[in-house]
Amino acid sequence: MVMKIKLEFFATLREKFGKEKEVELQSSNATIREALAKVEGLLEEITEGDKLKPMYKVLVNGLNIEFLDKLETKIKDGDEISIFPPAGGG
């Protein structure tokens, strides 16, 4: 079974990875981490060790993964993942 997941990037991440990407996963048991790993350089950018860097926000269908199972949150076909970098001030 192939799942299609949409990744949406905001602010400085958009400059690096584009506005959005659609990734395909073969597993029916896939996690956020697996979807992020499909975009070259993305996991390295937003994680440290096996955790999300604290200043990044990742939402799946509008829900912050911090309140779910973090990077191990299960995803399903058609889910949308939004990734926000640290907010700039000024």
N, C-alpha and C positions, 0 to 999 in steps of 0.2 A: 504494500500500500504506500503510495506516495502522498505526502502532505505538502501543501504549499503554505508558507508562512511569509507574511509581509513584515519587513523591518523598516521603520521610519526613523530618520536621523534629524536632529535639530541643532541649531546654532553651529558651533565650530565643528561638530561631527559631520555636519552636512557638507562642509567644505572638503573634508577628507574622504567621506564614503558616498557622497551623493545624497539626494533627497530621500530616496527609498530603494529598497532591493527586495526582490522576492527570492526566497530560497526554498529548495526542495529537500525534504528529509524522507528517508526510506522507512524509518521506524514508526510504529504506531504508538510507541512509548517514549517519544522524544521529549527532551527538556530544553529550557531556554538556552542553557549552555551550548547544546548541540547546534541550535539555530544560529547563535552568535558566532560559533566557530566556522560557519560556512562563509563568513565574510573575512577575507584575508586581513589580518592585523587588528581586527575589532576586539577580540578577547584580550589581546595584549594591551590594548589601549585602555580598556575600562575595568580590568580586573588586576588584582595583586594576589599572588598565590592562587588560591581557589575561591577568593571572595571578590565581590564587586567593590571597587574603590568607593569609599563613603560619599564622595561628592557627586557621583553619577546616579541618575534615577532611571530605572528600567520599568516600564509598564507593559503588561500584557492585557489587551482589551480594556485599557484604562485603569487596571489595578496594579498598584505598586508591588513588585515582587518581594520587597522587604517584608511584606505582611503575608506572603504566601510561602513557598519553599525556596525562596531566593533563586539562585541559578539552577537549582534542581526542579523548579516549577515545571510541571508537565504541560505540554502544549498540544493543540489539536489542529487539524486541517482548517485553514482559513483564519487562524489567530493573527492578530496584529501586535507587534512588539514595537514600542516607542522608546527611544533612547535619548536621554537628555544629559548634556555635559554640565559641568559646574557652571552656575550662573555668574556672569561677569558683572562687576559693580562699577560704579564710577560717578 
